[in-house]
Amino acid sequence: MVNRKAILFWLIGSVCVFFSSLILGNIQPEVLGATTESVILAYIIGFILIMLGGMFWISTAVVELEE
């Protein structure tokens, strides 16, 4: 039987990690108009998205382990 919750958590985690890699891969502090605060905020948002994606993946593993 297909566990829809596990699939949904896996997809949400993948989307979070994808967007965090987009954000963190394009940070360029030397670009004109980039302030220190905006660069730090981008790092924080990317880090939070990676942690959130990992949380969803761990939740998927727990759901699969319980079955």
C-alpha positions in Angstrom: 0.0 0.0 0.0 1.3 3.4 -0.9 1.8 5.8 2.0 0.7 9.2 0.8 2.0 11.0 3.9 5.6 9.6 3.4 5.5 10.6 -0.3 4.2 14.1 0.5 6.9 14.6 3.2 9.6 13.4 0.8 8.5 15.8 -1.9 8.2 18.8 0.5 11.7 18.0 1.8 13.0 17.9 -1.7 11.5 21.2 -2.6 12.9 22.8 0.6 16.4 21.6 -0.2 16.1 22.6 -3.9 15.2 26.2 -3.0 17.9 26.4 -0.4 20.5 25.2 -2.9 19.2 27.9 -5.3 19.5 30.6 -2.7 22.9 29.5 -1.3 24.3 28.9 -4.7 23.6 32.4 -5.9 24.9 34.5 -3.0 27.5 37.0 -4.2 28.4 39.5 -1.5 30.5 41.5 -3.9 27.6 42.4 -6.2 26.7 46.1 -6.3 23.7 46.7 -4.0 24.2 43.6 -1.7 24.4 44.7 1.9 25.9 42.7 4.7 22.5 42.3 6.2 21.0 40.9 3.0 23.8 38.4 2.6 23.4 37.2 6.2 19.7 36.9 5.7 20.1 34.8 2.6 22.5 32.5 4.4 20.0 32.2 7.3 17.1 31.5 5.0 19.1 28.9 3.1 20.2 27.2 6.3 16.7 27.1 7.7 15.4 25.6 4.4 18.1 22.9 4.5 17.2 22.0 8.1 13.5 22.0 7.3 14.1 19.7 4.3 16.1 17.4 6.5 13.3 17.3 9.1 10.8 16.3 6.5 13.2 13.5 5.2 13.7 12.2 8.7 10.0 12.3 9.3 9.6 10.2 6.2 12.1 7.7 7.4 10.3 7.4 10.8 6.9 6.9 9.0 8.4 4.1 6.9 10.1 2.5 9.9 6.9 2.4 11.8 5.1 0.4 9.1 
